[in-house]
């Protein structure tokens, strides 16, 4: 078997795609610390080595990173608690979000 290696771009938090679609303001949500997976690599089941660069989150005006480290994708019954953690995260950042919206002269009600 010949080892194959390639690099790809990923968008777990596609802030760049939203900006490219003319979004005035982008709030991204990273379900795990974004910097931890900016550049990552893994080996696929077929033995290919893949390097992936996460680039989308850097274009978000605000990147929310709720601490969900106590949970996994399989914690389907913890959704309510994860929602609460996300809500608390955005509430802590709300003054910053409002300040940035005003600075960009984005009107909201």
C-alpha positions as CSV (number, residue, x, y, z in Angstrom):
1,X,0.0,0.0,0.0
2,X,1.3,3.5,-0.9
3,X,0.8,6.2,1.7
4,X,-1.0,9.2,0.4
5,X,-0.8,12.6,2.1
6,X,-2.9,15.6,1.3
7,X,-4.0,18.9,2.8
8,X,-7.5,20.2,2.9
9,X,-9.3,23.2,4.3
10,X,-12.2,22.6,6.7
11,X,-14.9,24.9,8.0
12,X,-16.2,23.6,11.3
13,X,-17.0,27.3,12.0
14,X,-17.6,28.8,8.5
15,X,-17.3,32.5,9.2
16,X,-15.4,33.0,6.0
17,X,-18.3,31.5,4.0
18,X,-20.8,33.7,5.8
19,X,-18.7,36.8,5.0
20,X,-18.3,35.7,1.4
21,X,-22.1,35.6,1.2
22,X,-22.1,39.3,2.4
23,X,-23.0,38.8,6.0
24,X,-22.6,42.1,7.8
25,X,-21.8,40.5,11.2
26,X,-20.9,36.9,12.0
27,X,-21.1,35.2,15.3
28,X,-19.5,31.8,15.2
29,X,-19.8,29.0,17.8
30,X,-16.9,26.6,18.3
31,X,-18.0,23.5,20.2
32,X,-14.4,22.8,21.2
33,X,-11.6,25.3,21.5
34,X,-11.0,26.7,18.0
35,X,-7.2,27.1,18.3
36,X,-6.9,23.5,19.3
37,X,-7.9,22.4,15.8
38,X,-6.7,25.3,13.6
39,X,-4.2,22.8,12.1
40,X,-4.8,19.1,12.6
41,X,-3.9,15.9,10.9
42,X,-5.3,12.4,11.0
43,X,-5.1,9.1,9.2
44,X,-8.2,7.9,7.4
45,X,-9.5,4.3,7.6
46,X,-7.9,3.7,4.1
47,X,-4.5,4.9,5.4
48,X,-4.3,8.3,3.9
49,X,-2.8,11.0,6.0
50,X,-4.8,14.2,5.9
51,X,-3.8,17.6,7.2
52,X,-6.7,19.9,7.7
53,X,-6.6,23.7,8.3
54,X,-9.5,25.3,9.9
55,X,-9.8,28.8,8.5
56,X,-13.3,29.9,8.8
57,X,-13.4,30.9,12.4
58,X,-10.8,33.6,12.0
59,X,-13.4,35.7,9.9
60,X,-16.0,35.7,12.6
61,X,-16.7,39.1,14.2
62,X,-17.3,37.2,17.5
63,X,-16.3,33.6,18.2
64,X,-18.2,32.0,21.1
65,X,-16.5,29.0,22.7
66,X,-18.7,27.6,25.4
67,X,-16.9,25.2,27.7
68,X,-18.4,21.8,26.6
69,X,-15.4,19.8,27.6
70,X,-17.4,17.7,30.0
71,X,-19.6,16.4,27.1
72,X,-19.1,14.3,24.0
73,X,-21.1,14.1,20.7
74,X,-22.8,11.0,22.2
75,X,-24.2,12.9,25.2
76,X,-27.6,13.1,23.6
77,X,-29.5,13.5,26.9
78,X,-27.3,16.5,28.0
79,X,-28.6,18.8,25.3
80,X,-30.5,21.0,27.7
81,X,-27.4,21.5,29.9
82,X,-25.3,22.2,26.8
83,X,-27.8,24.7,25.7
84,X,-27.7,26.5,29.1
85,X,-23.9,26.6,28.9
86,X,-24.1,28.2,25.4
87,X,-26.7,30.7,26.6
88,X,-24.5,31.7,29.6
89,X,-21.5,32.0,27.2
90,X,-23.4,34.5,24.9
91,X,-24.7,36.4,27.9
92,X,-21.2,37.0,29.2
93,X,-20.1,38.3,25.7
94,X,-23.3,40.3,25.1
95,X,-21.7,43.7,26.0
96,X,-19.0,43.1,23.5
97,X,-21.4,41.9,20.8
98,X,-23.6,45.0,21.2
99,X,-20.5,47.3,21.2
100,X,-19.3,45.7,17.9
101,X,-22.7,45.9,16.3
102,X,-23.0,49.6,17.2
103,X,-19.5,50.2,15.9
104,X,-20.5,48.7,12.5
105,X,-23.7,50.8,12.6
106,X,-25.9,47.7,12.5
107,X,-29.4,48.5,13.6
108,X,-31.3,46.0,15.6
109,X,-34.4,46.0,17.8
